[in-house]
Amino acid sequence: MTIPLTAVSHFRLELPRHAVFTVQDVAGVGIACHAGSVWLTLDDDPRDLVLEPGERFEGDIHRRVLVSAFEDSHIEVSHALPAALPVPQQRIGAPHHLPRVLSPA
């Protein structure tokens, strides 16, 4: 199944504890935490940003952001293309140890 990248602007992710999700350009992107707790790390930004349930971050600068889950978490990302989209089914011969929903940090 092929997902047209231009059609993706809003999606939800379940991040297991210690998982990392990457958005290559956070300008104009919203990240909301619905459950758990996540730490946002922006390239070249000294701030520590932690989102708890009900909190939201709005990116206003062209930088990469890493979203790290402190615990099992649910996030919603809007107005962005992820570095990798979820693969709907297991491919034959694909490594089993790599999470398919997450992009490399």
DSSP file (Angstrom, degrees, kcal/mol; ACC not computed):
  #  RESIDUE AA STRUCTURE BP1 BP2  ACC     N-H-->O    O-->H-N    N-H-->O    O-->H-N    TCO  KAPPA ALPHA  PHI   PSI    X-CA   Y-CA   Z-CA
    1    1 A M              0   0    0      0, 0.0     2,-0.5     0, 0.0     0, 0.0   0.000 360.0 360.0 360.0 130.0    0.0    0.0    0.0
    2    2 A T        -     0   0    0      2,-0.0     0, 0.0     3,-0.0     0, 0.0  -0.899 360.0-157.0-106.3 130.5    1.4    3.4   -1.0
    3    3 A I        -     0   0    0     -2,-0.5     2,-0.3    82,-0.0     5,-0.1  -0.925  22.4-125.6-105.8 119.3    0.5    6.5    1.0
    4    4 A P    >   -     0   0    0      0, 0.0     3,-1.7     0, 0.0     4,-0.5  -0.501  15.4-145.3 -65.6 123.4    0.8    9.7   -0.9
    5    5 A L  G >  S+     0   0    0     -2,-0.3     3,-1.0     1,-0.3    -2,-0.0   0.807  95.7  61.5 -62.2 -30.8    3.1   11.9    1.3
    6    6 A T  G 3  S+     0   0    0      1,-0.2    -1,-0.3    75,-0.0    -3,-0.0   0.707  98.4  59.2 -68.9 -17.5    1.3   15.1    0.3
    7    7 A A  G <  S+     0   0    0     -3,-1.7     2,-0.6     2,-0.0    -1,-0.2   0.645  85.5  90.9 -84.4 -15.2   -1.9   13.7    1.8
    8    8 A V    <   +     0   0    0     -3,-1.0     3,-0.1    -4,-0.5    70,-0.0  -0.713  34.1 130.7 -88.7 119.2   -0.5   13.2    5.3
    9    9 A S        +     0   0    0     -2,-0.6    70,-4.5     1,-0.3     2,-0.3   0.399  69.4  35.6-139.5  -5.3   -1.0   16.2    7.6
   10   10 A H  E     +A   78   0A   0     68,-0.3    -1,-0.3    69,-0.2     2,-0.3  -0.934  64.4 150.1-155.3 123.2   -2.4   14.8   10.8
   11   11 A F  E     -A   77   0A   0     66,-2.5    66,-3.1    -2,-0.3     2,-0.3  -0.992  31.7-133.1-154.1 158.5   -1.6   11.5   12.5
   12   12 A R  E     -A   76   0A   0     -2,-0.3     2,-0.4    64,-0.2    64,-0.2  -0.878  20.4-166.2-113.3 146.4   -1.5    9.8   15.9
   13   13 A L  E     -A   75   0A   0     62,-2.7    62,-2.5    -2,-0.3     2,-0.6  -0.984  17.5-145.9-132.7 143.4    1.3    7.6   17.2
   14   14 A E  E     -A   74   0A   0     -2,-0.4    60,-0.2    60,-0.2    87,-0.1  -0.953  22.7-164.7-102.6 119.5    1.7    5.2   20.1
   15   15 A L  E     -A   73   0A   0     58,-3.1    58,-3.1    -2,-0.6     3,-0.1  -0.920  10.6-140.1-107.7 120.2    5.3    5.4   21.3
   16   16 A P    >   -     0   0    0      0, 0.0     3,-2.4     0, 0.0    53,-0.3  -0.346  47.8 -68.3 -69.6 160.8    6.6    2.7   23.6
   17   17 A R  T 3  S+     0   0    0      1,-0.3    53,-0.2    53,-0.1    55,-0.1  -0.217 123.1  11.4 -50.3 133.6    8.8    3.7   26.5
   18   18 A H  T 3  S+     0   0    0     51,-2.8    -1,-0.3     1,-0.3    52,-0.1   0.404  93.5 139.5  74.6   1.6   12.3    5.0   25.3
   19   19 A A    <   -     0   0    0     -3,-2.4    50,-2.5    52,-0.1     2,-0.4  -0.411  40.3-149.1 -72.5 153.1   11.1    5.2   21.6
   20   20 A V  E     -D   68   0B   0     48,-0.2     2,-0.4    83,-0.1    83,-0.2  -0.991  10.6-169.6-127.4 131.6   12.2    8.1   19.6
   21   21 A F  E     -D   67   0B   0     46,-2.4    46,-3.3    -2,-0.4     2,-0.4  -0.952  11.2-150.6-119.8 140.6   10.3    9.7   16.7
   22   22 A T  E     -D   66   0B   0     -2,-0.4    61,-1.5    44,-0.2     2,-0.5  -0.918  15.4-171.5-118.1 135.7   11.7   12.3   14.4
   23   23 A V  E     -D   65   0B   0     42,-2.2    42,-2.4    -2,-0.4     3,-0.2  -0.994  17.1-152.3-117.2 120.9   10.2   15.2   12.4
   24   24 A Q  S    S+     0   0    0     -2,-0.5     2,-0.4    57,-0.4    -1,-0.1   0.820  84.2  23.9 -66.4 -33.5   12.8   16.6   10.1
   25   25 A D        -     0   0    0     56,-0.3    -1,-0.2    39,-0.1    39,-0.2  -0.925  62.0-176.7-137.2 109.7   11.4   20.2   10.0
   26   26 A V    >   +     0   0    0     37,-2.9     3,-2.3    -2,-0.4    33,-0.3   0.468  41.1 125.6 -88.5  -2.7    9.2   21.3   12.9
   27   27 A A  T 3  S+     0   0    0      1,-0.3    33,-0.2    36,-0.2     3,-0.1  -0.412  88.8   2.3 -60.6 122.9    8.3   24.7   11.5
   28   28 A G  T 3  S+     0   0    0     31,-2.2     2,-0.3     1,-0.3    -1,-0.3   0.512 103.7 130.3  79.4   5.6    4.5   25.0   11.6
   29   29 A V    <   -     0   0    0     -3,-2.3    30,-3.3    -6,-0.0     2,-0.4  -0.734  44.7-152.7 -96.6 139.1    4.2   21.5   13.2
   30   30 A G  E     -CB  58  78A   0     48,-1.9    48,-2.6    -2,-0.3     2,-0.5  -0.925   8.1-171.1-108.8 136.9    2.0   20.8   16.2
   31   31 A I  E     -CB  57  77A   0     26,-2.8    26,-2.9    -2,-0.4     2,-0.4  -0.985   7.4-174.7-127.4 119.7    2.8   18.0   18.6
   32   32 A A  E     -CB  56  76A   0     44,-2.8    44,-2.4    -2,-0.5     2,-0.5  -0.918  18.0-140.6-116.6 140.4    0.3   17.1   21.3
   33   33 A C  E     + B   0  75A   0     22,-2.6    21,-2.7    -2,-0.4    22,-0.3  -0.883  23.1 170.5 -99.4 125.0    0.6   14.6   24.1
   34   34 A H  E     +     0   0A   0     40,-3.1     2,-0.3    -2,-0.5    41,-0.2   0.679  69.8   4.1-104.0 -25.7   -2.5   12.6   24.9
   35   35 A A  E    S+ B   0  74A   0     39,-1.4    39,-2.2    18,-0.1    -1,-0.4  -0.980 111.4  11.2-157.3 150.2   -1.1   10.0   27.3
   36   36 A G  S    S-     0   0    0     -2,-0.3     2,-0.3    37,-0.3    37,-0.2  -0.536  87.6 -74.4  83.4-148.2    2.3    9.4   28.9
   37   37 A S        -     0   0    0     34,-0.4    33,-2.5    -2,-0.2    34,-0.9  -0.955  40.8-169.6-156.6 130.9    5.1   11.8   28.8
   38   38 A V  E     -FE  51  69B   0     13,-2.1    13,-2.9    -2,-0.3     2,-0.5  -0.938  14.6-142.6-129.1 150.9    7.5   12.9   26.0
   39   39 A W  E     -FE  50  68B   0     29,-3.0    29,-2.9    -2,-0.3     2,-0.5  -0.948  15.4-151.9-111.3 125.7   10.7   14.9   25.8
   40   40 A L  E     -FE  49  67B   0      9,-3.4     9,-1.3    -2,-0.5     2,-0.5  -0.870   9.9-171.4-101.6 128.2   11.2   17.1   22.8
   41   41 A T  E     - E   0  66B   0     25,-2.4    25,-2.5    -2,-0.5     2,-0.4  -0.972   5.0-162.7-120.9 115.8   14.7   17.9   21.7
   42   42 A L  E >   - E   0  65B   0     -2,-0.5     3,-1.5     5,-0.4    23,-0.2  -0.802  31.4-103.2 -96.6 137.5   15.2   20.5   19.0
   43   43 A D  T 3  S+     0   0    0     21,-2.2    -1,-0.1    -2,-0.4     0, 0.0  -0.332 104.1   3.8 -56.2 137.0   18.5   20.7   17.1
   44   44 A D  T 3  S+     0   0    0      1,-0.2    -1,-0.3     2,-0.0    -3,-0.0   0.775 103.1 117.7  56.5  32.7   20.7   23.6   18.3
   45   45 A D    <   -     0   0    0     -3,-1.5    -3,-0.3     2,-0.1    -1,-0.2  -0.985  52.0-158.4-129.9 120.9   18.2   24.5   21.1
   46   46 A P        +     0   0    0      0, 0.0    -1,-0.1     0, 0.0    -2,-0.0   0.587  59.0 108.6 -76.6  -8.8   19.3   24.4   24.7
   47   47 A R        -     0   0    0      1,-0.1     2,-0.6    -5,-0.0    -5,-0.4  -0.342  62.3-141.6 -70.0 147.6   15.7   24.1   26.1
   48   48 A D        -     0   0    0     -7,-0.1     2,-0.6    -2,-0.0    -7,-0.1  -0.961  21.0-168.1-103.3 118.8   14.3   20.9   27.6
   49   49 A L  E     -F   40   0B   0     -9,-1.3    -9,-3.4    -2,-0.6     2,-0.5  -0.942   6.1-177.1-113.4 119.0   10.7   20.6   26.5
   50   50 A V  E     -F   39   0B   0     -2,-0.6     2,-0.5   -11,-0.2   -11,-0.2  -0.964   9.2-157.6-117.5 129.9    8.5   18.0   28.3
   51   51 A L  E     -F   38   0B   0    -13,-2.9   -13,-2.1    -2,-0.5     3,-0.1  -0.923   8.2-173.2-109.3 130.2    4.9   17.4   27.3
   52   52 A E    >   -     0   0    0     -2,-0.5     3,-2.3   -15,-0.2   -19,-0.4  -0.638  50.6 -58.3-106.5 169.9    2.4   15.8   29.7
   53   53 A P  T 3  S+     0   0    0      0, 0.0   -19,-0.2     0, 0.0    -1,-0.1  -0.239 127.8  21.0 -53.1 133.0   -1.1   14.7   28.7
   54   54 A G  T 3  S+     0   0    0    -21,-2.7     2,-0.3     1,-0.3   -20,-0.1   0.309  99.1 115.2  91.1  -7.9   -3.1   17.7   27.5
   55   55 A E    <   -     0   0    0     -3,-2.3   -22,-2.6   -22,-0.3     2,-0.3  -0.675  44.8-164.9 -98.5 153.2    0.0   19.8   26.6
   56   56 A R  E     -C   32   0A   0     -2,-0.3     2,-0.4   -24,-0.2   -24,-0.2  -0.981  10.8-152.6-138.9 145.3    1.0   20.8   23.0
   57   57 A F  E     -C   31   0A   0    -26,-2.9   -26,-2.8    -2,-0.3     2,-0.5  -0.959   6.9-160.8-116.5 137.0    4.1   22.2   21.3
   58   58 A E  E     -C   30   0A   0     -2,-0.4   -28,-0.2   -28,-0.2     2,-0.2  -0.975  17.2-136.8-117.9 117.8    3.9   24.4   18.2
   59   59 A G        +     0   0    0    -30,-3.3   -31,-2.2    -2,-0.5     3,-0.1  -0.520  26.6 171.6 -74.7 137.6    7.1   24.6   16.1
   60   60 A D        +     0   0    0    -33,-0.2     2,-0.3    -2,-0.2   -33,-0.2   0.226  58.2  57.6-129.3  12.7    8.1   28.0   14.9
   61   61 A I  S    S-     0   0    0      2,-0.1     2,-1.4   -35,-0.0   -35,-0.3  -0.991  87.3-103.9-145.3 149.6   11.5   27.5   13.5
   62   62 A H  S    S+     0   0    0     -2,-0.3     2,-0.3   -36,-0.2   -37,-0.1  -0.597  72.4 119.6 -79.1  92.9   13.0   25.2   10.8
   63   63 A R        -     0   0    0     -2,-1.4   -37,-2.9   -40,-0.0     2,-0.2  -0.972  65.4-102.2-148.0 159.1   14.8   22.6   12.9
   64   64 A R        -     0   0    0     -2,-0.3   -21,-2.2   -39,-0.2     2,-0.4  -0.610  35.1-157.0 -79.2 144.9   14.6   18.8   13.4
   65   65 A V  E     -DE  23  42B   0    -42,-2.4   -42,-2.2    -2,-0.2     2,-0.5  -0.989   6.9-155.5-126.1 137.6   12.8   17.6   16.5
   66   66 A L  E     -DE  22  41B   0    -25,-2.5   -25,-2.4    -2,-0.4     2,-0.6  -0.942   7.2-157.3-106.9 129.5   13.3   14.3   18.3
   67   67 A V  E     -DE  21  40B   0    -46,-3.3   -46,-2.4    -2,-0.5     2,-0.5  -0.933  12.7-170.7-109.1 111.3   10.3   13.2   20.4
   68   68 A S  E     -DE  20  39B   0    -29,-2.9   -29,-3.0    -2,-0.6     2,-0.6  -0.884  17.1-134.9-107.7 129.9   11.5   10.7   23.1
   69   69 A A  E     - E   0  38B   0    -50,-2.5   -51,-2.8    -2,-0.5   -31,-0.2  -0.736  13.2-169.4 -87.7 120.6    9.0    8.8   25.2
   70   70 A F  S    S-     0   0    0    -33,-2.5     2,-0.3    -2,-0.6    -1,-0.2   0.806  81.9  -6.0 -70.0 -30.9    9.7    8.7   28.9
   71   71 A E  S    S-     0   0    0    -34,-0.9   -34,-0.4   -54,-0.1   -53,-0.1  -0.867 112.5 -47.9-149.3 175.6    7.0    6.0   29.2
   72   72 A D  S    S+     0   0    0     -2,-0.3     2,-0.3   -55,-0.1    -2,-0.1  -0.379  76.0 178.2 -54.1 125.5    4.4    4.5   26.9
   73   73 A S  E     -A   15   0A   0    -58,-3.1   -58,-3.1   -37,-0.2     2,-0.4  -0.915  33.1-145.3-138.1 156.9    2.9    7.5   25.3
   74   74 A H  E     +AB  14  35A   0    -39,-2.2   -40,-3.1    -2,-0.3   -39,-1.4  -0.995  26.0 176.9-122.8 124.9    0.3    8.7   22.7
   75   75 A I  E     -AB  13  33A   0    -62,-2.5   -62,-2.7    -2,-0.4     2,-0.4  -0.865  20.6-146.7-124.3 160.9    1.1   11.7   20.6
   76   76 A E  E     -AB  12  32A   0    -44,-2.4   -44,-2.8    -2,-0.3     2,-0.5  -0.998  12.2-163.5-126.4 130.4   -0.7   13.6   17.8
   77   77 A V  E     -AB  11  31A   0    -66,-3.1   -66,-2.5    -2,-0.4     2,-0.4  -0.955   9.0-170.3-116.7 129.6    1.3   15.3   15.1
   78   78 A S  E     +AB  10  30A   0    -48,-2.6   -48,-1.9    -2,-0.5   -68,-0.3  -0.930  60.3  10.5-124.8 148.0   -0.3   17.9   12.8
   79   79 A H  S    S+     0   0    0    -70,-4.5     2,-0.3    -2,-0.4    -1,-0.2   0.860 102.5 102.8  61.5  41.9    0.8   19.7    9.7
   80   80 A A        -     0   0    0    -71,-0.3    -1,-0.2    -3,-0.2   -54,-0.1  -0.987  65.2-133.6-148.9 157.1    3.9   17.5    9.2
   81   81 A L        -     0   0    0     -2,-0.3   -57,-0.4   -56,-0.2   -56,-0.3  -0.966  32.9-131.6-106.7 126.7    5.3   14.7    7.3
   82   82 A P        -     0   0    0      0, 0.0   -59,-0.2     0, 0.0     3,-0.1  -0.338  18.8-117.3 -72.4 160.7    7.1   12.1    9.4
   83   83 A A  S    S+     0   0    0    -61,-1.5     2,-0.3     1,-0.2   -60,-0.1   0.789 103.7  16.4 -66.4 -26.4   10.6   10.9    8.5
   84   84 A A  S    S-     0   0    0    -62,-0.3    -1,-0.2    17,-0.2    19,-0.1  -0.986  76.0-141.3-146.9 137.6    9.0    7.5    8.1
   85   85 A L        -     0   0    0     -2,-0.3    17,-0.1    -3,-0.1   -80,-0.0  -0.672  37.5 -90.9 -94.6 152.8    5.4    6.4    7.8
   86   86 A P        -     0   0    0      0, 0.0    15,-0.1     0, 0.0    -1,-0.1  -0.341  36.7-130.4 -59.3 140.3    4.0    3.2    9.4
   87   87 A V        -     0   0    0      1,-0.1    13,-0.1    13,-0.1    14,-0.0  -0.842  10.8-142.4 -93.0 126.3    4.3    0.2    7.2
   88   88 A P  S    S+     0   0    0      0, 0.0     2,-0.3     0, 0.0    -1,-0.1   0.765  77.0  14.9 -66.7 -26.1    0.9   -1.6    7.1
   89   89 A Q  S    S-     0   0    0     -3,-0.0     2,-0.2     0, 0.0     0, 0.0  -0.985  88.2 -89.6-146.9 157.8    2.3   -5.2    7.1
   90   90 A Q        -     0   0    0     -2,-0.3     2,-0.3     1,-0.1     6,-0.0  -0.449  40.1-137.8 -67.1 129.9    5.5   -7.0    7.8
   91   91 A R    >   -     0   0    0     -2,-0.2     3,-1.7     4,-0.1     2,-0.2  -0.684  26.8-102.7 -87.5 144.1    7.7   -7.4    4.7
   92   92 A I  T 3  S+     0   0    0     -2,-0.3    -1,-0.1     1,-0.3     0, 0.0  -0.461 106.1  13.4 -66.2 131.3    9.4  -10.7    4.2
   93   93 A G  T 3  S+     0   0    0      1,-0.3    -1,-0.3    -2,-0.2     3,-0.1   0.402  91.6 136.8  84.7  -2.4   13.0  -10.6    5.1
   94   94 A A    <   -     0   0    0     -3,-1.7    -1,-0.3     1,-0.1    -4,-0.0  -0.514  65.8 -97.0 -76.1 145.6   12.7   -7.3    7.0
   95   95 A P        -     0   0    0      0, 0.0     3,-0.3     0, 0.0    -4,-0.1  -0.348  26.9-151.9 -60.7 141.1   14.5   -7.1   10.4
   96   96 A H  S    S+     0   0    0      1,-0.2    -2,-0.0    -3,-0.1    -6,-0.0   0.608  85.5  66.3 -90.4 -13.3   12.2   -7.8   13.3
   97   97 A H  S    S+     0   0    0      2,-0.1    -1,-0.2     0, 0.0     0, 0.0   0.553  81.6  86.7 -88.9  -7.1   14.1   -5.7   15.8
   98   98 A L  S    S-     0   0    0     -3,-0.3     2,-0.2     2,-0.0    -4,-0.0  -0.814  80.5-123.1 -96.4 128.4   13.4   -2.3   14.3
   99   99 A P        -     0   0    0      0, 0.0     3,-0.2     0, 0.0    -2,-0.1  -0.485  16.2-152.8 -65.2 134.8   10.2   -0.4   15.1
  100  100 A R  S    S+     0   0    0      1,-0.2   -13,-0.1    -2,-0.2    -2,-0.0   0.675  88.4  54.6 -85.1 -18.6    8.3    0.3   11.9
  101  101 A V  S    S+     0   0    0    -15,-0.1     2,-0.3   -87,-0.1   -17,-0.2   0.649  98.2  74.8 -89.4 -14.7    6.5    3.4   13.2
  102  102 A L        -     0   0    0     -3,-0.2   -81,-0.2   -81,-0.1   -17,-0.1  -0.685  69.3-139.7-103.8 150.1    9.6    5.3   14.3
  103  103 A S        -     0   0    0     -2,-0.3   -83,-0.1   -83,-0.2   -19,-0.1  -0.707  37.9 -88.4-100.9 158.6   12.2    7.1   12.3
  104  104 A P              0   0    0      0, 0.0    -1,-0.1     0, 0.0   -21,-0.0  -0.378 360.0 360.0 -65.3 143.8   15.9    6.9   13.0
  105  105 A A              0   0    0     -2,-0.1   -84,-0.1   -85,-0.0    -2,-0.0   0.460 360.0 360.0 -81.8 360.0   17.1    9.6   15.4
